[in-house]
């Protein structure tokens, strides 16, 4: 291992190339964050991802909706995967009073949607509505503690107790707006810079990963590649890593390793316990050594740290909760190296990042791609 | 200032510096008023815009804005309370988070849940600043005991991106800076949703009625009152003490759906009906 580390250091040290900047990360995320792409409905994201790639890139789309970009040739491919989808709802029924019954897509606190504006995404365009508050609100807030949590329906783990009111009073009127069973539902969102190099928005998980791959591709020195690198923008991660599963089956045992580029959910926030995941935002990308779906082999953690040091890329190591797309490749004998960036307030409308971490993540993706 | 932060400022300031628009339709005036932020006791930027909007308007020492029309008896009052429940910065932590003190009476126990994990605007000394109220990361609750206590302002830490109290101060954040949910009025069906839209749309109806040059019976004082959600309703008290007594009074109010939430909703035809009723009442109809 030590020899490998030394060799990598020798190879990468002289190769200091253009690196991603906060401004570039900002400009890419400003394009990606306003897009709506609940799991299974990623088309708007897919089209913009393709449009943000350099002109030489020739991406392809597979039957699962994943975007593939193959660069270089020779040797076992190295795969980078980031997901395009976001959490939200799907319409499971249009009720007699015109309101919408919902199924959850992904895991989140449903109370964050209660009493908030809603958007129903249809082929005809977005239909505005609201998520009404629960039917019965006790006058004494202490009684709320004894109510069943929002979103739990006995015997149906996906069914939500939330509804959407689109301002109609009949099923026919709602259908006339273009809403159908299967339409996806979210709430309005936008990308907003905060103080310094920080920003807020919804679906940074995993549009930051998407952005990092785009930036890495833009800066990649293709002349240095002695192997094939596959960049994958995947679908349906939030509902069970489904796009990545399809890609892993397609590649089988061929890849040398897979880098899952996804959120590092950080406890760098006032309300989260800090006994793990305490990698602060603004201090660089994070090697997500251990999560709920995979363990990164320690030797590969070390190699990433070595490359980061050689390329002057800020990097942290941590452990957090959640799964990652790379775990779908592990049953084929492909080691999974999960890389992320620290995120506050995961899966909420108020996710917060530091753009320096996005640039750092893009740089470590580029750097690891350029070495064998 | 970043361009995106400038955009936020432009949105907020466009609300605060409204020119006189007598030809403006009531619907667009309602949307404009729905974008107001009027934390109880901190309404003055919006009152400045009302002074600009309403010819002959004056402001009393508490901040109420009034217009007097007509002359003689009877002397009557039509008013709308323009304030909303919100927050003031109660503290700034060493690592740059803001803590909150509630301002104004609320009745919906879900009101403070609206803050959790959502965007707010801090009205600092250097202009409006975007921020968010922190929420636990859902991933980090896995395998841990659930906390089902309803969210309250006591749990609220406003994250404006600052990394220290000094940085927050340099951005213009002060003790008592007003804080409220970001206002982006949301049209759906035949209604509009926004925090506190019921009070603001009722005030839009009153403003539209005044801008329509109504026929007045006797003399009329029309007031946009402050601090209506404070104990004793001191804004209305001030108007009554300074300009009363009144032979009759009317308070402009609207029925709302999803009261005291971010999706509080008024129906635009109800706003139009309220404007017509105010015009008729000013003319002497019961």
Interface residues (C-beta under 8 A of the other chain):
Chain A: X30 X107 X108 X109 X111 X112 X114 X115 X116 X117 X127 X128 X129 X130 X131 X132 X133 X134 X137 X138 X139 X140 X141 X143 X144 X145 X149 X165 X166 X167 X168 X188 X191 X192 X193 X194 X195 X196 X198 X199 X200 X265 X266 X267 X269 X270 X271 X272 X273 X277 X282 X292 X320 X321 X322 X343 X344 X345 X346 X347 X348 X349 X350 X352
Chain B: X2 X4 X5 X8 X93 X97 X107 X108 X109 X110 X113 X114 X116 X117 X118 X119 X129 X130 X131 X132 X133 X134 X135 X136 X137 X138 X139 X140 X142 X143 X144 X146 X148 X149 X150 X151 X152 X155 X157 X159 X160 X161 X162 X163 X167 X168 X171 X184 X186 X187 X188 X189 X190 X191 X193 X257 X258 X261 X262 X263 X265
